[in-house]
């Protein structure tokens, strides 16, 4: 019995090793496959949720809002508001938290006026803060609206509104 379990474990490990070094399905005979090339793993890659044709769209205010509205009701980004707005704008700049984004030199801070469509809107809700994307009419799209991605009709939805910064895909 023990021999069978050990043999099964070794065969499983060898099989996994062979599969991970095999050429991609459909590779033509004679094609060179480099094991140094990393294959995309959508479950680990932030940008893997972006279909190839949507990237240019997401670099606009309308595209960023569409990204959020397409995920209305999702709880996948709860606790990750900064990540959600970064993905919505397809940004290359990463901030560890919403409050770090607010305090950074990444865009001018505005504490008055209606945030324009696509602007980042910020609240001092905790040590990490909170961020969403303005709809241009005084409301916003964000995580944590009723415990999920949703639309708030006013930036007063959360307490301690800080202000806004222009939205961008930097």
KOLMARTOR-393070 format. One record per residue (C-alpha): x, y, z; residue in one letter. Coordinates in steps of 0.05 Angstrom, whole numbers, plus 5000, padded with zeros to 4 digits. Each point is the difference from the previous one (the first is absolute). Last residue first. Layout:
N
+------+------+------+--------+
!   xx !   yy !   zz ! vextor !
+------+------+------+--------+
!    X !    Y !    Z !      a !
...
+------+------+------+--------+
This chain:
170
+------+------+------+--------+
!   xx !   yy !   zz ! vextor !
+------+------+------+--------+
! 4995 ! 6144 ! 4676 !      x !
! 4929 ! 4980 ! 4978 !      x !
! 4966 ! 5063 ! 5024 !      x !
! 4946 ! 5027 ! 5045 !      x !
! 5008 ! 5072 ! 5026 !      x !
! 5005 ! 5004 ! 5075 !      x !
! 4942 ! 5007 ! 5049 !      x !
! 4981 ! 5022 ! 5069 !      x !
! 5007 ! 4979 ! 5073 !      x !
! 4930 ! 4974 ! 5017 !      x !
! 4998 ! 4982 ! 5074 !      x !
! 4938 ! 4955 ! 5002 !      x !
! 4978 ! 4956 ! 4942 !      x !
! 4938 ! 5014 ! 4958 !      x !
! 5017 ! 5075 ! 5001 !      x !
! 5033 ! 4990 ! 4932 !      x !
! 4928 ! 4996 ! 4975 !      x !
! 4957 ! 4952 ! 4959 !      x !
! 5042 ! 4940 ! 5020 !      x !
! 5008 ! 4946 ! 4947 !      x !
! 5021 ! 4929 ! 5014 !      x !
! 5055 ! 4950 ! 5010 !      x !
! 4983 ! 4960 ! 5061 !      x !
! 4986 ! 5005 ! 5075 !      x !
! 4942 ! 5050 ! 4994 !      x !
! 5046 ! 5046 ! 4961 !      x !
! 5065 ! 4970 ! 5024 !      x !
! 5035 ! 5003 ! 4932 !      x !
! 4992 ! 5063 ! 4960 !      x !
! 4961 ! 5038 ! 4947 !      x !
! 4986 ! 5074 ! 5013 !      x !
! 4949 ! 5055 ! 5007 !      x !
! 5003 ! 5076 ! 4991 !      x !
! 4980 ! 4999 ! 4926 !      x !
! 5068 ! 4984 ! 4970 !      x !
! 4995 ! 4926 ! 5016 !      x !
! 5060 ! 5004 ! 5047 !      x !
! 5044 ! 4938 ! 5009 !      x !
! 5012 ! 4972 ! 5070 !      x !
! 5051 ! 5003 ! 5055 !      x !
! 5003 ! 4982 ! 5074 !      x !
! 5049 ! 5015 ! 5057 !      x !
! 5054 ! 4951 ! 5022 !      x !
! 5003 ! 5025 ! 5072 !      x !
! 4924 ! 5001 ! 5000 !      x !
! 4942 ! 5038 ! 4967 !      x !
! 5038 ! 5060 ! 4975 !      x !
! 4963 ! 5005 ! 4934 !      x !
! 5025 ! 5009 ! 4929 !      x !
! 4971 ! 5011 ! 4930 !      x !
! 5041 ! 4982 ! 4938 !      x !
! 4974 ! 5038 ! 4941 !      x !
! 4965 ! 4962 ! 4943 !      x !
! 4946 ! 5053 ! 4989 !      x !
! 5019 ! 5065 ! 5033 !      x !
! 4999 ! 5008 ! 5075 !      x !
! 4949 ! 5052 ! 5021 !      x !
! 5035 ! 5058 ! 5034 !      x !
! 5045 ! 5006 ! 5060 !      x !
! 5058 ! 4960 ! 5030 !      x !
! 5042 ! 4992 ! 4937 !      x !
! 5067 ! 4963 ! 5003 !      x !
! 5046 ! 5004 ! 4939 !      x !
! 5023 ! 4934 ! 4970 !      x !
! 5049 ! 4945 ! 5022 !      x !
! 5039 ! 5042 ! 5050 !      x !
! 4977 ! 4951 ! 5053 !      x !
! 4955 ! 5015 ! 5060 !      x !
! 4936 ! 4976 ! 4966 !      x !
! 5034 ! 4938 ! 4972 !      x !
! 5029 ! 4984 ! 5068 !      x !
! 4930 ! 5008 ! 5029 !      x !
! 4972 ! 4952 ! 4948 !      x !
! 5051 ! 4947 ! 5017 !      x !
! 5064 ! 4968 ! 4977 !      x !
! 5002 ! 5043 ! 4937 !      x !
! 5015 ! 4971 ! 4931 !      x !
! 5012 ! 5040 ! 4937 !      x !
! 4990 ! 4961 ! 4936 !      x !
! 4927 ! 5017 ! 4998 !      x !
! 4947 ! 4961 ! 4961 !      x !
! 4949 ! 5053 ! 5023 !      x !
! 4952 ! 4947 ! 5027 !      x !
! 5059 ! 4958 ! 5023 !      x !
! 5029 ! 5057 ! 5041 !      x !
! 4930 ! 5017 ! 5027 !      x !
! 4991 ! 4927 ! 5023 !      x !
! 5070 ! 4996 ! 5030 !      x !
! 4988 ! 5062 ! 5041 !      x !
! 4934 ! 4973 ! 5025 !      x !
! 5030 ! 4934 ! 5023 !      x !
! 4963 ! 4984 ! 5065 !      x !
! 4942 ! 4972 ! 4960 !      x !
! 5026 ! 4989 ! 4930 !      x !
! 4966 ! 4933 ! 4983 !      x !
! 4934 ! 5021 ! 5032 !      x !
! 4967 ! 5011 ! 4932 !      x !
! 4932 ! 5033 ! 4998 !      x !
! 5017 ! 5048 ! 4943 !      x !
! 5060 ! 4972 ! 4962 !      x !
! 4980 ! 5027 ! 4932 !      x !
! 4986 ! 5067 ! 5036 !      x !
! 5073 ! 5003 ! 5023 !      x !
! 5031 ! 4985 ! 4932 !      x !
! 4949 ! 5047 ! 4967 !      x !
! 5021 ! 5056 ! 5047 !      x !
! 5073 ! 4989 ! 4980 !      x !
! 4980 ! 4998 ! 4927 !      x !
! 4960 ! 5065 ! 5004 !      x !
! 5058 ! 5035 ! 5034 !      x !
! 5047 ! 4976 ! 4946 !      x !
! 5059 ! 4951 ! 5002 !      x !
! 4950 ! 4942 ! 5008 !      x !
! 4979 ! 5006 ! 4928 !      x !
! 5071 ! 4989 ! 4975 !      x !
! 5006 ! 4937 ! 5042 !      x !
! 4933 ! 4971 ! 4981 !      x !
! 5020 ! 4960 ! 4938 !      x !
! 5049 ! 4956 ! 5037 !      x !
! 4950 ! 4979 ! 5053 !      x !
! 5021 ! 5029 ! 5067 !      x !
! 4993 ! 4950 ! 5057 !      x !
! 5071 ! 4977 ! 4986 !      x !
! 5025 ! 5069 ! 5022 !      x !
! 5004 ! 4982 ! 5073 !      x !
! 5037 ! 4935 ! 4987 !      x !
! 4992 ! 4943 ! 5049 !      x !
! 4936 ! 4965 ! 4976 !      x !
! 5018 ! 5019 ! 4929 !      x !
! 5064 ! 4959 ! 5000 !      x !
! 5038 ! 5023 ! 4939 !      x !
! 5056 ! 4953 ! 4978 !      x !
! 5069 ! 5022 ! 5021 !      x !
! 5053 ! 4991 ! 4948 !      x !
! 5063 ! 4969 ! 5029 !      x !
! 4978 ! 4930 ! 4979 !      x !
! 5013 ! 5022 ! 4929 !      x !
! 4965 ! 4962 ! 4945 !      x !
! 5032 ! 4997 ! 4932 !      x !
! 4954 ! 4978 ! 4946 !      x !
! 5024 ! 4939 ! 4961 !      x !
! 4933 ! 4966 ! 5000 !      x !
! 4945 ! 5052 ! 5007 !      x !
! 4975 ! 5019 ! 5069 !      x !
! 4926 ! 4985 ! 5004 !      x !
! 4999 ! 4990 ! 5075 !      x !
! 5058 ! 5037 ! 5033 !      x !
! 5066 ! 4962 ! 5005 !      x !
! 5008 ! 4955 ! 5060 !      x !
! 5040 ! 5021 ! 5061 !      x !
! 4941 ! 5007 ! 5048 !      x !
! 4969 ! 4935 ! 4974 !      x !
! 5064 ! 4960 ! 5012 !      x !
! 5008 ! 5026 ! 5071 !      x !
! 4927 ! 4986 ! 5016 !      x !
! 5007 ! 4929 ! 4974 !      x !
! 5064 ! 4989 ! 5040 !      x !
! 4965 ! 5025 ! 5063 !      x !
! 4939 ! 4956 ! 4988 !      x !
! 5044 ! 4939 ! 4985 !      x !
! 5039 ! 5012 ! 5064 !      x !
! 4936 ! 5007 ! 5041 !      x !
! 4970 ! 4937 ! 4970 !      x !
! 5064 ! 4961 ! 5014 !      x !
! 4999 ! 5024 ! 5072 !      x !
! 4927 ! 4982 ! 5008 !      x !
! 5009 ! 4931 ! 4967 !      x !
! 5061 ! 4983 ! 5042 !      x !
! 4961 ! 5017 ! 5064 !      x !
! 4946 ! 4951 ! 4981 !      x !
+------+------+------+--------+
